[in-house]
Amino acid sequence: MDKGLQAFIDKLDTLKFSDMYENDFFFTWDKTDDEIMAVFTVADALRHLREQNISTKIFDSGLGISVFRDNSTRTRFSFGSACNLLRARSRMAKQ
């Protein structure tokens, strides 16, 4: 395994973020320091994989769906970009 990627995995092993599983991420102030650090660590790991030309495809087929409550172009495009990175088709609906 790539040593850089292993370093990110080792860092995640030291953090407590299991309460994030199957929960929404609405407010950063509701998250613990470990949960915030886990989000940044995963983002760094994804960046590392992209820089090393290692595929980040985790979905053979999939659909990323989100309901946006405002007209934030930046938020919608960020969501679409994340879906593209993971190779999921994105569908966005305004509420």
FENBEL-V211061 format. One record per residue. N is the residue number from 0. PHI is phi in radians with two decimals (NA if undefined). PSI is psi in radians with two decimals (* if undefined). OMEGA is omega in degrees with one decimal (* if undefined). Layout:
BEGIN
n phi psi omega
N PHI PSI OMEGA
N PHI PSI OMEGA
END
This chain:
BEGIN
n phi psi omega
0 NA 2.61 176.8
1 -1.02 2.25 -177.0
2 -1.12 -0.64 178.2
3 -1.10 -0.77 179.0
4 -1.13 -0.69 179.1
5 -1.07 -0.61 178.4
6 -1.10 -0.68 177.7
7 -1.18 -0.70 178.6
8 -1.11 -0.76 178.4
9 -1.07 -0.69 178.6
10 -1.13 -0.74 178.5
11 -1.09 -0.59 179.2
12 -1.10 -0.37 -178.9
13 -1.59 -0.11 -174.8
14 -1.82 2.60 176.3
15 -1.80 1.87 -179.4
16 -2.45 0.31 -176.8
17 -1.13 -0.43 179.2
18 -1.21 -0.19 179.4
19 -1.37 -0.35 -176.8
20 -1.09 2.22 179.8
21 1.05 0.51 175.4
22 -2.17 2.70 178.7
23 -1.36 2.77 177.8
24 -2.09 1.35 -177.6
25 -1.53 -0.84 -172.1
26 -2.19 2.18 178.9
27 -1.13 -0.52 -177.8
28 -1.24 -0.20 174.9
29 -1.54 -0.08 -176.1
30 -1.70 2.62 176.1
31 -1.36 2.92 176.8
32 -1.05 -0.70 179.0
33 -1.10 -0.69 179.8
34 -1.16 -0.73 177.4
35 -1.12 -0.76 179.3
36 -1.11 -0.61 178.1
37 -1.14 -0.70 178.3
38 -1.07 -0.81 179.3
39 -1.15 -0.64 179.6
40 -1.15 -0.74 177.1
41 -1.13 -0.72 177.2
42 -1.07 -0.75 177.6
43 -1.12 -0.68 178.7
44 -1.13 -0.74 177.6
45 -1.11 -0.71 177.1
46 -1.09 -0.75 178.8
47 -1.04 -0.80 179.4
48 -1.05 -0.77 179.7
49 -1.10 -0.75 -179.8
50 -1.14 -0.48 179.5
51 -1.62 0.12 -177.1
52 1.01 0.64 175.9
53 -1.77 2.26 -175.8
54 -1.06 2.38 174.5
55 -1.77 0.22 -178.4
56 -1.17 2.04 176.7
57 -2.03 -0.12 178.4
58 -2.08 2.15 172.2
59 -1.24 -0.67 171.4
60 -2.65 2.46 -178.1
61 -3.05 2.96 -177.9
62 -2.40 2.14 175.3
63 -1.69 2.14 -176.1
64 -2.14 2.38 175.4
65 -2.53 2.56 176.2
66 -1.90 2.07 -178.5
67 -1.75 2.38 -177.2
68 -1.70 -0.01 179.0
69 -2.40 -3.12 -178.2
70 -1.75 0.61 -176.5
71 -1.28 1.85 178.3
72 -1.12 -0.72 -178.8
73 -1.06 -0.76 -180.0
74 -1.13 -0.79 -179.4
75 -1.09 -0.79 -179.0
76 -1.21 -0.59 175.9
77 -1.11 -0.74 177.9
78 -1.10 -0.78 178.7
79 -1.08 -0.70 178.2
80 -1.12 -0.71 178.2
81 -1.11 -0.73 177.6
82 -1.10 -0.72 178.1
83 -1.09 -0.71 179.5
84 -1.05 -0.69 -178.9
85 -1.57 0.02 177.3
86 1.18 0.58 174.3
87 -1.83 2.52 174.2
88 -1.32 2.40 -177.6
89 -1.79 2.46 173.2
90 -2.29 2.24 -178.4
91 -2.17 2.39 178.5
92 -2.22 2.48 175.2
93 -1.59 2.45 179.6
94 -1.70 * *
END
